[in-house]
């Protein structure tokens, strides 16, 4: 089984900046759920995110790094795109 944060590219960030990943619930579950095929359900991944203590950090990371795939911080790529548009 792969760990979700293993797929995050090395951004040169210091170790402490990404320490939230070690506390993420997704790191303890099947990463496939967080990267569903096009049209696939995001329900299971979002259920995990709801109870995650680092959800805000995860979403912040995804927005700052323009993550285009997967569920991050409980939001799909489409939902993150809408959020960014509202912020502008």
N, C-alpha and C positions, 0 to 999 in steps of 0.2 A: 504494500500500500504506500502511496506517495503522500507526502505532507503538502498541504496547500501552499504554505509559504515557501516551499522549495521551488515553486514556479515563478516566484517574484524575481525579476531580474536584479542583478547587483547594480544599485544606483550610486554606489560609492558612499551611501549614508553610513554614519557611524553606527556601531552595533546597538547602542542605547536608543537610537531613533526608531529602530524597528523591533525593539524588544516586546512590543505589544503582540507581535505574531506568536510568540511563545505561549501567550495566555489565551489565544484565540480558540474558540470551540471547533472551528473548521479544521484546525490542525489535528484534531482527535477524531475526525470523521472522514468519510470517503470523499476525496476531492472531486470525483466525477460529478457529484451532485451540484457543485458550484460552477461547473462549466458544462451545462446541458447543451445538447445539439440544438441547432436552430429549430425553434418551434417547440422545444422540449419544456417540461415543467420546471419551474424554479421554486415551487412550493416547499419541497423538503429543505433546500438550502436556506430559504428565508426563515423557516421554522427554527433552524439552528441559530441563525443570526439574532433572532428576537431575544434570546437569553444570553447573548454573548457580552461579556463585560468590556470588550474592546471594539465594539461595533462602530463607535464614533471615530476612533483612530483608523480603523480599516477603511471607512468611507472617505475620510480625509486623505488617506494615502491614495485611494483610487482616483479621487478628483484631482489631486495634485499631479499625479503621474499619468493622467488621461488613459486609465485602463479601459480598454474597449471590449473586453470579453469577461464573462463570468459575473458571479454575484459577489459584490463587495459591500460591506456595511449594510447588508440587507436589501440592497437595490440592484436591479439589473442594469445593463448598459443603457438601455432606453430610458429608464428612470433617472439614472445619473445625468444623462444628456439633458433631460427636461429640467432637472435641478440646476444644472449649470446655466441654462438659458434664462431661468427665472432670476438667477443671481446677477446677471449682467445688466 
